[in-house]
Amino acid sequence: MKNNKEAEDRKGIIRLADLRREKENIGKAKETLHESRQKARSQYAPFVNESVNVLLDMVTLPSNLSVPPALPVETGMISGERP
């Protein structure tokens, strides 16, 4: 989309020098495998940590305490309305 917008701005004229420069910039911008893995870990770390905390809470929940079942959801009814 970016290339299409730029081509439209240039009235359809594409310069070979611009394409070469863009290709060089793409090659420089590539991350190593280690960098991309580290970035993914830091991006998803809060979600993974919270998931582990929830699972730990569920496992360590005392057996005499039970979680109440979810209330059934009735379709087509407004909350508190009776048929």
Secondary structure, DSSP 4 states (H G I P E B T S, - for coil): -HHHHHHHHTTT---HHHHHHHHHHHHHHPPPHHHHHHHHHHHHHHHHHHHHHHHHHHHTS-TTS-PPPPPPPPTT--TT---
